[in-house]
Structures are given as structure tokens and as C-alpha cells.
């Protein structure tokens, strides 16, 4: 298997793999952010601080 | 002639040395990727 590097230039191969993986990662992240189901920025989690505090207060039986 | 002509100009020893770093790195990357997918699927199952 090591003879692969007698055919493929290691420097160019590493550069190509690095560029490919970075672009693939960016592409997948952007695709997921463009969906409704898998967008982790606008899924309401964690709930906003005010809503969380109000829930905590209601669970504690506080009237305000 | 120590080494036969080849496309990259690496000797057999150099190719072996690069390979011995490349393959474990690749498997390490695959492990990382699989772990990331497992953790992500536990948190946000998409199937």
C-alpha cells in the first residue's frame, strides 16, 4: 500500500484532502443550517433566559 | 541507481515513512468522525 506514495505526491495529496474536507464540512454545516429540523441556531434550545426563569418560578410555586 | 524512477521522486523508505504517519492519522480522523456522528445522533437523532 505504501507504494501509493510513489504515484501520488504526498504534498499535493495532503493539500487536496485538507481543502476537500474543509469544503465538505462547510457545505454540510450550511445545508443543515438551511433546514428547519436540523438548524441548531434557531430551534429555540436552550429556551431563552426569561422563559427559563419564568418556568423555574412557576415550578417553585412562586406567584410572580 | 539506488531507486527506480517513479512519479513522485520518493524512495521506498520515504514512501513507507509517510505511509506510517498517513494511515494512523486517517484512522484517527475516521474515529473522530464516527464519534461525532454517534454523539450528534444521541442528541439530535435525524433518522
Backbone of each chain as nested JSON, in Angstrom:
{
  "chains": [
    {"id": "A", "residues": [
      {"number": 1, "name": "UNK", "atoms": {"N": [0.819, -1.218, 0.0], "CA": [0.0, 0.0, 0.0], "C": [0.85, 1.264, 0.0]}},
      {"number": 2, "name": "UNK", "atoms": {"N": [1.991, 1.195, 0.674], "CA": [2.816, 2.412, 0.765], "C": [3.283, 2.879, -0.595]}},
      {"number": 3, "name": "UNK", "atoms": {"N": [3.249, 1.971, -1.569], "CA": [3.697, 2.355, -2.905], "C": [2.771, 3.378, -3.558]}},
      {"number": 4, "name": "UNK", "atoms": {"N": [1.612, 3.601, -2.908], "CA": [0.719, 4.667, -3.37], "C": [1.465, 5.992, -3.472]}},
      {"number": 5, "name": "UNK", "atoms": {"N": [2.387, 6.204, -2.537], "CA": [3.089, 7.492, -2.469], "C": [4.219, 7.588, -3.479]}},
      {"number": 6, "name": "UNK", "atoms": {"N": [4.399, 6.516, -4.246], "CA": [5.298, 6.611, -5.392], "C": [4.538, 7.09, -6.622]}},
      {"number": 7, "name": "UNK", "atoms": {"N": [3.193, 7.058, -6.515], "CA": [2.346, 7.506, -7.623], "C": [1.75, 8.877, -7.301]}},
      {"number": 8, "name": "UNK", "atoms": {"N": [1.201, 9.006, -6.06], "CA": [0.588, 10.269, -5.65], "C": [1.588, 11.09, -4.856]}},
      {"number": 9, "name": "UNK", "atoms": {"N": [1.735, 12.358, -5.2], "CA": [2.609, 13.258, -4.478], "C": [2.014, 13.537, -3.091]}},
      {"number": 10, "name": "UNK", "atoms": {"N": [2.69, 13.162, -2.015], "CA": [2.135, 13.357, -0.685], "C": [1.737, 14.806, -0.398]}},
      {"number": 11, "name": "UNK", "atoms": {"N": [2.55, 15.751, -0.839], "CA": [2.252, 17.156, -0.552], "C": [0.943, 17.576, -1.209]}},
      {"number": 12, "name": "UNK", "atoms": {"N": [0.801, 17.254, -2.469], "CA": [-0.431, 17.623, -3.182], "C": [-1.625, 16.862, -2.624]}},
      {"number": 13, "name": "UNK", "atoms": {"N": [-1.409, 15.599, -2.261], "CA": [-2.5, 14.79, -1.719], "C": [-3.007, 15.37, -0.405]}},
      {"number": 14, "name": "UNK", "atoms": {"N": [-2.074, 15.741, 0.495], "CA": [-2.48, 16.32, 1.776], "C": [-3.216, 17.635, 1.563]}},
      {"number": 15, "name": "UNK", "atoms": {"N": [-2.714, 18.456, 0.653], "CA": [-3.374, 19.736, 0.373], "C": [-4.778, 19.495, -0.161]}},
      {"number": 16, "name": "UNK", "atoms": {"N": [-4.913, 18.521, -1.07], "CA": [-6.218, 18.236, -1.663], "C": [-7.19, 17.706, -0.611]}},
      {"number": 17, "name": "UNK", "atoms": {"N": [-6.716, 16.781, 0.238], "CA": [-7.58, 16.225, 1.285], "C": [-8.021, 17.324, 2.246]}},
      {"number": 18, "name": "UNK", "atoms": {"N": [-7.075, 18.172, 2.65], "CA": [-7.404, 19.258, 3.572], "C": [-8.466, 20.178, 2.971]}},
      {"number": 19, "name": "UNK", "atoms": {"N": [-8.238, 20.603, 1.723], "CA": [-9.194, 21.504, 1.075], "C": [-10.553, 20.83, 0.933]}},
      {"number": 20, "name": "UNK", "atoms": {"N": [-10.545, 19.565, 0.532], "CA": [-11.797, 18.838, 0.322], "C": [-12.59, 18.715, 1.621]}},
      {"number": 21, "name": "UNK", "atoms": {"N": [-11.902, 18.342, 2.709], "CA": [-12.613, 18.136, 3.968], "C": [-13.15, 19.452, 4.537]}},
      {"number": 22, "name": "UNK", "atoms": {"N": [-12.375, 20.527, 4.377], "CA": [-12.855, 21.828, 4.851], "C": [-14.103, 22.243, 4.073]}},
      {"number": 23, "name": "UNK", "atoms": {"N": [-14.057, 22.116, 2.747], "CA": [-15.21, 22.5, 1.929], "C": [-16.409, 21.602, 2.222]}},
      {"number": 24, "name": "UNK", "atoms": {"N": [-16.164, 20.294, 2.392], "CA": [-17.256, 19.363, 2.698], "C": [-17.904, 19.722, 4.032]}},
      {"number": 25, "name": "UNK", "atoms": {"N": [-17.065, 20.008, 5.026], "CA": [-17.586, 20.377, 6.345], "C": [-18.417, 21.647, 6.269]}},
      {"number": 26, "name": "UNK", "atoms": {"N": [-17.906, 22.662, 5.583], "CA": [-18.659, 23.91, 5.436], "C": [-19.976, 23.654, 4.719]}},
      {"number": 27, "name": "UNK", "atoms": {"N": [-19.928, 22.856, 3.65], "CA": [-21.132, 22.565, 2.873], "C": [-22.194, 21.891, 3.73]}},
      {"number": 28, "name": "UNK", "atoms": {"N": [-21.785, 20.855, 4.487], "CA": [-22.753, 20.121, 5.305], "C": [-23.334, 21.026, 6.393]}},
      {"number": 29, "name": "UNK", "atoms": {"N": [-22.46, 21.821, 7.036], "CA": [-22.965, 22.72, 8.074], "C": [-23.978, 23.72, 7.505]}},
      {"number": 30, "name": "UNK", "atoms": {"N": [-23.662, 24.291, 6.343], "CA": [-24.577, 25.268, 5.748], "C": [-25.884, 24.604, 5.322]}},
      {"number": 31, "name": "UNK", "atoms": {"N": [-25.793, 23.372, 4.782], "CA": [-27.007, 22.656, 4.398], "C": [-27.893, 22.405, 5.615]}},
      {"number": 32, "name": "UNK", "atoms": {"N": [-27.289, 21.995, 6.725], "CA": [-28.082, 21.725, 7.924], "C": [-28.7, 23.007, 8.47]}},
      {"number": 33, "name": "UNK", "atoms": {"N": [-27.919, 24.094, 8.446], "CA": [-28.456, 25.368, 8.939], "C": [-29.598, 25.866, 8.06]}},
      {"number": 34, "name": "UNK", "atoms": {"N": [-29.627, 25.437, 6.806], "CA": [-30.674, 25.876, 5.89], "C": [-31.963, 25.083, 6.081]}},
      {"number": 35, "name": "UNK", "atoms": {"N": [-31.932, 24.0, 6.869], "CA": [-33.144, 23.218, 7.109], "C": [-33.873, 23.753, 8.335]}},
      {"number": 36, "name": "UNK", "atoms": {"N": [-35.117, 23.341, 8.497], "CA": [-35.887, 23.728, 9.674], "C": [-35.604, 22.756, 10.816]}},
      {"number": 37, "name": "UNK", "atoms": {"N": [-35.604, 21.458, 10.492], "CA": [-35.458, 20.429, 11.515], "C": [-34.092, 20.425, 12.187]}},
      {"number": 38, "name": "UNK", "atoms": {"N": [-33.058, 20.638, 11.397], "CA": [-31.71, 20.397, 11.906], "C": [-30.913, 21.673, 12.117]}},
      {"number": 39, "name": "UNK", "atoms": {"N": [-31.579, 22.812, 12.037], "CA": [-30.914, 24.08, 12.322], "C": [-30.795, 24.243, 13.832]}},
      {"number": 40, "name": "UNK", "atoms": {"N": [-29.585, 24.237, 14.334], "CA": [-29.371, 24.278, 15.775], "C": [-29.258, 25.704, 16.302]}},
      {"number": 41, "name": "UNK", "atoms": {"N": [-29.362, 26.682, 15.437], "CA": [-29.287, 28.077, 15.896], "C": [-30.664, 28.654, 16.181]}},
      {"number": 42, "name": "UNK", "atoms": {"N": [-31.672, 28.148, 15.47], "CA": [-32.998, 28.732, 15.614], "C": [-34.018, 27.678, 16.016]}},
      {"number": 43, "name": "UNK", "atoms": {"N": [-33.6, 26.724, 16.851], "CA": [-34.525, 25.686, 17.289], "C": [-35.107, 26.002, 18.666]}},
      {"number": 44, "name": "UNK", "atoms": {"N": [-34.777, 27.177, 19.206], "CA": [-35.332, 27.567, 20.49], "C": [-34.683, 26.875, 21.671]}},
      {"number": 45, "name": "UNK", "atoms": {"N": [-33.588, 26.16, 21.427], "CA": [-32.892, 25.482, 22.514], "C": [-31.503, 26.072, 22.696]}},
      {"number": 46, "name": "UNK", "atoms": {"N": [-31.068, 26.354, 23.891], "CA": [-31.871, 26.293, 25.11], "C": [-32.909, 27.412, 25.102]}},
      {"number": 47, "name": "UNK", "atoms": {"N": [-33.963, 27.244, 25.902], "CA": [-35.009, 28.265, 25.894], "C": [-34.417, 29.574, 26.405]}},
      {"number": 48, "name": "UNK", "atoms": {"N": [-34.974, 30.695, 25.951], "CA": [-34.443, 31.996, 26.374], "C": [-34.471, 32.14, 27.887]}},
      {"number": 49, "name": "UNK", "atoms": {"N": [-33.545, 32.935, 28.392], "CA": [-33.356, 33.067, 29.837], "C": [-34.646, 33.465, 30.554]}},
      {"number": 50, "name": "UNK", "atoms": {"N": [-35.393, 34.426, 29.991], "CA": [-36.617, 34.893, 30.662], "C": [-37.629, 33.759, 30.785]}},
      {"number": 51, "name": "UNK", "atoms": {"N": [-37.792, 32.998, 29.705], "CA": [-38.749, 31.891, 29.721], "C": [-38.311, 30.823, 30.715]}},
      {"number": 52, "name": "UNK", "atoms": {"N": [-37.004, 30.551, 30.748], "CA": [-36.498, 29.559, 31.684], "C": [-36.735, 30.001, 33.119]}},
      {"number": 53, "name": "UNK", "atoms": {"N": [-36.503, 31.29, 33.394], "CA": [-36.68, 31.818, 34.746], "C": [-38.149, 31.766, 35.151]}},
      {"number": 54, "name": "UNK", "atoms": {"N": [-39.038, 32.102, 34.191], "CA": [-40.469, 32.075, 34.49], "C": [-40.913, 30.647, 34.809]}},
      {"number": 55, "name": "UNK", "atoms": {"N": [-40.375, 29.669, 34.059], "CA": [-40.721, 28.264, 34.304], "C": [-40.239, 27.84, 35.683]}},
      {"number": 56, "name": "UNK", "atoms": {"N": [-39.005, 28.208, 36.012], "CA": [-38.452, 27.865, 37.329], "C": [-39.336, 28.436, 38.442]}},
      {"number": 57, "name": "UNK", "atoms": {"N": [-39.767, 29.686, 38.266], "CA": [-40.594, 30.324, 39.296], "C": [-41.932, 29.622, 39.417]}},
      {"number": 58, "name": "UNK", "atoms": {"N": [-42.523, 29.258, 38.263], "CA": [-43.824, 28.602, 38.325], "C": [-43.697, 27.228, 38.974]}},
      {"number": 59, "name": "UNK", "atoms": {"N": [-42.594, 26.525, 38.7], "CA": [-42.382, 25.214, 39.31], "C": [-42.185, 25.331, 40.817]}},
      {"number": 60, "name": "UNK", "atoms": {"N": [-41.601, 26.464, 41.245], "CA": [-41.362, 26.676, 42.664], "C": [-42.621, 27.185, 43.366]}},
      {"number": 61, "name": "UNK", "atoms": {"N": [-43.685, 27.406, 42.597], "CA": [-44.94, 27.845, 43.189], "C": [-44.97, 29.325, 43.509]}},
      {"number": 62, "name": "UNK", "atoms": {"N": [-44.022, 30.054, 42.937], "CA": [-43.985, 31.486, 43.195], "C": [-45.033, 32.19, 42.341]}},
      {"number": 63, "name": "UNK", "atoms": {"N": [-45.71, 33.17, 42.867], "CA": [-46.823, 33.811, 42.156], "C": [-46.394, 34.826, 41.106]}},
      {"number": 64, "name": "UNK", "atoms": {"N": [-45.153, 35.255, 41.116], "CA": [-44.732, 36.3, 40.165], "C": [-43.899, 35.724, 39.057]}}
    ]},
    {"id": "B", "residues": [
      {"number": 1, "name": "UNK", "atoms": {"N": [22.191, 2.931, -9.457], "CA": [20.85, 3.517, -9.335], "C": [20.161, 2.924, -8.107]}},
      {"number": 2, "name": "UNK", "atoms": {"N": [20.067, 3.736, -7.069], "CA": [19.532, 3.237, -5.808], "C": [18.038, 2.945, -5.931]}},
      {"number": 3, "name": "UNK", "atoms": {"N": [17.309, 3.863, -6.519], "CA": [15.867, 3.69, -6.651], "C": [15.472, 3.786, -8.112]}},
      {"number": 4, "name": "UNK", "atoms": {"N": [14.462, 3.02, -8.434], "CA": [13.942, 3.13, -9.785], "C": [13.199, 4.443, -9.93]}},
      {"number": 5, "name": "UNK", "atoms": {"N": [13.048, 4.869, -11.161], "CA": [12.296, 6.105, -11.418], "C": [10.846, 5.919, -10.975]}},
      {"number": 6, "name": "UNK", "atoms": {"N": [10.293, 6.93, -10.315], "CA": [8.86, 6.914, -10.036], "C": [8.323, 8.33, -10.136]}},
      {"number": 7, "name": "UNK", "atoms": {"N": [7.004, 8.43, -10.11], "CA": [6.376, 9.716, -10.417], "C": [6.651, 10.792, -9.384]}},
      {"number": 8, "name": "UNK", "atoms": {"N": [6.731, 10.407, -8.098], "CA": [6.855, 11.428, -7.051], "C": [8.285, 11.658, -6.618]}},
      {"number": 9, "name": "UNK", "atoms": {"N": [9.197, 10.827, -7.013], "CA": [10.574, 11.018, -6.618], "C": [10.883, 10.539, -5.221]}},
      {"number": 10, "name": "UNK", "atoms": {"N": [9.885, 9.928, -4.532], "CA": [10.138, 9.402, -3.196], "C": [10.841, 8.048, -3.303]}},
      {"number": 11, "name": "UNK", "atoms": {"N": [11.717, 7.801, -2.356], "CA": [12.295, 6.466, -2.283], "C": [11.306, 5.553, -1.569]}},
      {"number": 12, "name": "UNK", "atoms": {"N": [11.553, 4.261, -1.634], "CA": [10.697, 3.312, -0.929], "C": [10.641, 3.639, 0.555]}},
      {"number": 13, "name": "UNK", "atoms": {"N": [11.802, 3.966, 1.134], "CA": [11.861, 4.278, 2.565], "C": [11.031, 5.507, 2.896]}},
      {"number": 14, "name": "UNK", "atoms": {"N": [11.131, 6.528, 2.056], "CA": [10.363, 7.759, 2.301], "C": [8.866, 7.488, 2.169]}},
      {"number": 15, "name": "UNK", "atoms": {"N": [8.517, 6.687, 1.175], "CA": [7.102, 6.352, 0.995], "C": [6.572, 5.587, 2.201]}},
      {"number": 16, "name": "UNK", "atoms": {"N": [7.376, 4.645, 2.703], "CA": [6.965, 3.88, 3.896], "C": [6.815, 4.802, 5.094]}},
      {"number": 17, "name": "UNK", "atoms": {"N": [7.756, 5.735, 5.247], "CA": [7.706, 6.645, 6.385], "C": [6.44, 7.511, 6.319]}},
      {"number": 18, "name": "UNK", "atoms": {"N": [6.167, 8.064, 5.153], "CA": [4.964, 8.888, 5.01], "C": [3.719, 8.05, 5.271]}},
      {"number": 19, "name": "UNK", "atoms": {"N": [3.72, 6.832, 4.732], "CA": [2.564, 5.94, 4.901], "C": [2.323, 5.63, 6.374]}},
      {"number": 20, "name": "UNK", "atoms": {"N": [3.425, 5.459, 7.131], "CA": [3.293, 5.108, 8.546], "C": [2.726, 6.264, 9.365]}},
      {"number": 21, "name": "UNK", "atoms": {"N": [2.791, 7.472, 8.829], "CA": [2.152, 8.607, 9.513], "C": [0.749, 8.813, 8.966]}},
      {"number": 22, "name": "UNK", "atoms": {"N": [0.606, 8.646, 7.658], "CA": [-0.674, 8.937, 6.998], "C": [-1.793, 8.012, 7.467]}},
      {"number": 23, "name": "UNK", "atoms": {"N": [-1.511, 6.707, 7.489], "CA": [-2.593, 5.754, 7.787], "C": [-3.146, 5.902, 9.203]}},
      {"number": 24, "name": "UNK", "atoms": {"N": [-2.29, 5.937, 10.261], "CA": [-2.841, 6.164, 11.6], "C": [-3.594, 7.482, 11.71]}},
      {"number": 25, "name": "UNK", "atoms": {"N": [-3.112, 8.516, 11.005], "CA": [-3.811, 9.802, 11.033], "C": [-5.193, 9.664, 10.418]}},
      {"number": 26, "name": "UNK", "atoms": {"N": [-5.275, 8.92, 9.319], "CA": [-6.551, 8.731, 8.651], "C": [-7.515, 7.955, 9.55]}},
      {"number": 27, "name": "UNK", "atoms": {"N": [-7.009, 6.897, 10.173], "CA": [-7.881, 6.125, 11.073], "C": [-8.3, 6.957, 12.272]}},
      {"number": 28, "name": "UNK", "atoms": {"N": [-7.387, 7.796, 12.768], "CA": [-7.736, 8.695, 13.867], "C": [-8.843, 9.651, 13.46]}},
      {"number": 29, "name": "UNK", "atoms": {"N": [-8.744, 10.168, 12.263], "CA": [-9.778, 11.073, 11.748], "C": [-11.111, 10.342, 11.621]}},
      {"number": 30, "name": "UNK", "atoms": {"N": [-11.081, 9.109, 11.076], "CA": [-12.321, 8.339, 10.937], "C": [-12.961, 8.097, 12.305]}},
      {"number": 31, "name": "UNK", "atoms": {"N": [-12.125, 7.755, 13.296], "CA": [-12.635, 7.544, 14.651], "C": [-13.328, 8.797, 15.168]}},
      {"number": 32, "name": "UNK", "atoms": {"N": [-12.672, 9.936, 14.969], "CA": [-13.231, 11.212, 15.408], "C": [-14.574, 11.473, 14.739]}},
      {"number": 33, "name": "UNK", "atoms": {"N": [-14.638, 11.209, 13.44], "CA": [-15.861, 11.456, 12.679], "C": [-16.992, 10.542, 13.171]}},
      {"number": 34, "name": "UNK", "atoms": {"N": [-16.68, 9.26, 13.375], "CA": [-17.702, 8.325, 13.85], "C": [-18.205, 8.75, 15.225]}},
      {"number": 35, "name": "UNK", "atoms": {"N": [-17.277, 9.128, 16.116], "CA": [-17.682, 9.578, 17.45], "C": [-18.574, 10.808, 17.364]}},
      {"number": 36, "name": "UNK", "atoms": {"N": [-18.21, 11.749, 16.499], "CA": [-19.018, 12.967, 16.335], "C": [-20.427, 12.608, 15.87]}},
      {"number": 37, "name": "UNK", "atoms": {"N": [-20.532, 11.653, 14.93], "CA": [-21.851, 11.265, 14.441], "C": [-22.663, 10.56, 15.525]}},
      {"number": 38, "name": "UNK", "atoms": {"N": [-22.015, 9.687, 16.295], "CA": [-22.722, 8.986, 17.376], "C": [-23.248, 9.993, 18.391]}},
      {"number": 39, "name": "UNK", "atoms": {"N": [-22.389, 10.907, 18.831], "CA": [-22.805, 11.905, 19.818], "C": [-23.917, 12.799, 19.271]}},
      {"number": 40, "name": "UNK", "atoms": {"N": [-23.772, 13.206, 18.014], "CA": [-24.794, 14.059, 17.407], "C": [-26.117, 13.322, 17.288]}},
      {"number": 41, "name": "UNK", "atoms": {"N": [-26.052, 12.026, 16.932], "CA": [-27.291, 11.267, 16.779], "C": [-27.952, 11.02, 18.127]}},
      {"number": 42, "name": "UNK", "atoms": {"N": [-27.151, 10.88, 19.18], "CA": [-27.729, 10.724, 20.518], "C": [-28.491, 11.991, 20.908]}},
      {"number": 43, "name": "UNK", "atoms": {"N": [-27.928, 13.14, 20.571], "CA": [-28.516, 14.42, 20.973], "C": [-29.652, 14.818, 20.041]}},
      {"number": 44, "name": "UNK", "atoms": {"N": [-29.434, 14.729, 18.757], "CA": [-30.427, 15.144, 17.77], "C": [-30.601, 14.044, 16.729]}},
      {"number": 45, "name": "UNK", "atoms": {"N": [-31.31, 12.968, 17.058], "CA": [-31.473, 11.875, 16.082], "C": [-32.156, 12.371, 14.806]}},
      {"number": 46, "name": "UNK", "atoms": {"N": [-31.546, 12.066, 13.7], "CA": [-32.095, 12.559, 12.434], "C": [-32.726, 11.441, 11.619]}},
      {"number": 47, "name": "UNK", "atoms": {"N": [-32.692, 10.208, 12.117], "CA": [-33.341, 9.086, 11.437], "C": [-34.261, 8.378, 12.428]}}
    ]}
  ]
}
